[in-house]
Amino acid sequence: MQIEPLVLTGRHVRLEPLTPEHVDALNAAARDGELWKLWFTGVPDAAHMSAWIDAALMAAARGTDRPFVVRLLDSGEIVGSTRYCNVEMAHRRLEIGYTWYAARVQRSAVNTECKLLLLQHAFESLRCVRVEFCTHWHNRRSRAAIERLGAKQDGVLRNHRILEDGSLRDTVVYSILDSEWAAVRNNLLFKLDGTLAP
């Protein structure tokens, strides 16, 4: 079973299917904070954004990924990207990853609502039993954000990936189970109602 293209809309953001036409908007979002300079992330610079989009769309065609752009509802501006990846619907399992946002919307309601929309669809529509999050050991901001969602750390996969610069990535793996979803959903809704974690 493959996840079909879909649009997910909340109060602050809309997640729309990624297309090649989003290249300029994503380049503008990545320039806010020069996100490609963070060595422990995979945000492309302007010279590589088109290839990054092409790779995401090829993964979507294989059925392993479903990539989105993140659009602000109040301004219509695209401020980042996220996706379902490593989809294994035979096991009712997927990962939420490749998430990045323009610096000005980081630590705002944007990430909280994006994760709420993605998790709600995964657990309530796709009937997943497990949703994973993976990040670089050195990406402490990402690790803290994942933990604020209510995900639990499963472990660390050492020397898990060889990055483009040749360095080895230790991957921290987190998950949320279907039995935990109700509490996680309530926590995310609470944060969106005006009590975002500091």
Steps between C-alpha positions, in 0.01 A plus 500: 500500500628846405417832664319707240578873456303703750460846653486542878366830636504641851446844650851630427642287217408292201713206388490471121663245267853599401548583129795627291327840486576549871875538443514880528277513807705231675824678414359816657400307813844338530672840465327610821761367740733366228379155597737313267791610723382272782734209435283248687190559286420429137353834391620570143646828380368674189732306269360167621133576577367377163688171536370466858143547376555250217630239746199556728260457209678182384458359852131595483467316168652189664242526778750542784449874554229766485665847504328829584569871502384698804287806415395765751125558478511867597754609236502213249879483536686168481731472801641148479447135425424172673398150394390150576799277419610138533134405467429132568124471495517119512626553855286813557814699568655819361742776588448875506818670389687733265343782699643851483361850534611858439670634812224753573236229554712259700383449861153624403161339450608391150687182598246408767211520254689327219573206728141495628366482143747232392458287811121529494487381139750221569319359804138579420481461121791272411458296822872494575616319812835683511634833377875558513722809514875481432762771536873556524651454846648851477172665398400584854233748396328233292528247782343744745217579256425129450497442875263796549254324271481212746706250300713255696861418416544142382877510469805620308617332179875564495680559168157470341558717193793637302428865422602685184805650674614148598417536869309225676159572649380349824120496459272552799173312451174605665147368465138555589273194521131485422430433870672830584328710234208627709732651762737641237206653310369665817846639576538647150154653508580650841817657360312646202243659732768733630739309721794413274791351693787746556 
